[in-house]
Amino acid sequence: AVARQQSAIAVAQRDEARRLLRIATARGLAAQSIAEQDRNPPLSLLLARESVLATRRAGEPMLPLAYAQLIGAVSRVGGRPFHDQNIRVNRVCPQAGLMFTMDQFDRARLWDLNAARSRQTTRSLGRIPCAGQIAFSPDGRRLAISLRHEPAILVWSIPLGDRAQLFDRSTRDEPLAHTKISVPRPNLIPCLSRDNRWLAAGHAHERPRLWRLDTADPQESMIELDGKLTGAMMAFDPNGRFLVTAHRESLKAWDLTAEDPAAEGRQVLSGKGSIARVKFSRDGRWLAAISIAQQEEKLIDLAEG
């Protein structure tokens, strides 16, 4: 009984130490954000975001300092938050200068971080109850959000060619239209290709699926790929030719230029254990894969075979 009590005390002390470390990390990131706010506003914004997430990732409340600095950082890079309530979710697409936010009432908005200092740098995306996983395409022209309690993914096409019209003051509260795609289960993890033609989605221990977003009816274009995922790790190459998926003890590359991509999957790595992450070369030819168990990096030439 004494041993159990001592063990419980030790666990409680460990959890408290971790909580205090998260608070200290959030405060430190907020301080760094403040230090960079005049010298490098975009970096200040990213640091403020990480400051908020330092506690939110563990399901704990945001520090008031972290939240206040996030609001200030958004204002300094050209936006002034419209939300009257606390921001619950935010994602940044640095390449496009966009930020997605959602408040505690599920009201979602898109922000133009490249705009001049003005209130008119936001566009409503409507209410998104039970939003799950969120993904921008690399250039910010598409946004995909899975739903946690409904088997669906919402996809927005973001017309960045005319930012003035997209963020026009007269339409900023009119929700931007989206496409709703039915999927096999809720809360799938979405992934968008760099050329914005493909949506991939999957979940650990399930088969990945693909949709062509540039067709008249993306729902009808669904392609189911072979092999259950490990950790839902998927990545598109920079040229939009390959989708790479991680499976138990292997890595597969799917040729998206083929008439039937599901029939053109090939194993490009095997016997290296679970893959932690992958990274493509700029030309899309080379793939670096890092395994979890062996902690080694393997370089793969996708042009072979």
Disulfide bonds with the S-S distance in Angstrom:
none
